[in-house]
Amino acid sequence: MQSDRIKSWPAEERPREKLLANGAESLSPTELLAVVLRVGQGTFQKGVAGQNATTFARQLLNQFGGIEGIDRAHVEELSAVHGLGPAKVAQIKAAIELGKRVSAGRLTPEAFLSSADVATHFRPLLTGKRQEKVVAVLLNGQNVPLTNASSRLI
């Protein structure tokens, strides 16, 4: 039985090495999640089935309906998956939240010129929420936020 360990793959096909050589944008969602997971599920000991991180990531994405589904999933739902303990669940949730915060930081306008600007600004902060949220944006006469609008989620 041949090992399906990522270590046995050519270096240019391994997710982490591919990311370092070509940038994160060159990776598929499965490969990005595999980098976050670092290890797969189970073991590669003789006679014991196991999955590498890429196969495990693909399984998770299919099970939860993509990254958005993993984002919406409660910690308890993710923890119920064999191979995902508290540390891995925390890593996944933290990585998704970091992405949202980076995205939200890039979208801070000096003024909101339309309702589309407001939606564009708040979309990353609200995406994946399982509960409805209300946002209050206080603007002056020139449509400039009076306070840091992204901190006013209710």
Steps between C-alpha positions, in 0.01 A plus 500: 500500500651831389494793738289801404694725733553848369870458577515241221358748243725707271589826677318717241172317573509532881264773626742669741789503255268615220383789720856605583611481137197648324299687763177415681287613206634207296341244734151353480272521806583134570874573497459809719302304757760220485772753590295614800429142608869400465421132561235264374266261670598167648839345458725351237614207713501168318149361476326812638315730263587869497452810288749769415415864572385570144259208491371591846454864393304390191279281719429789739419740217258247349340419835437864595436644154822698456687756708178695557339191652799442726479865604129465586549171684501513878813391683308197628411393145863518390621327816268209425707417190747221568848650474404855602580578860478834680836621367417431133152648531651813658760525221235476229268753664790740566624480140154577363458792742842641405395494135180687582685765698760555230224531243302743716809714564560547127149622442485798737377795294540865596133550418207278409365623167227239465331211673724273289805654671351417840426142389852459357654627822305277737466182290827340623405562862153349462569212264455161660301620800229258605299769674363818351700814587404867496747770400459870579714739295508858623599748228551874487361721220777390263428129563820457702467256792487683835663206679688188400201341326644149499495492882124565521364153437203421719 
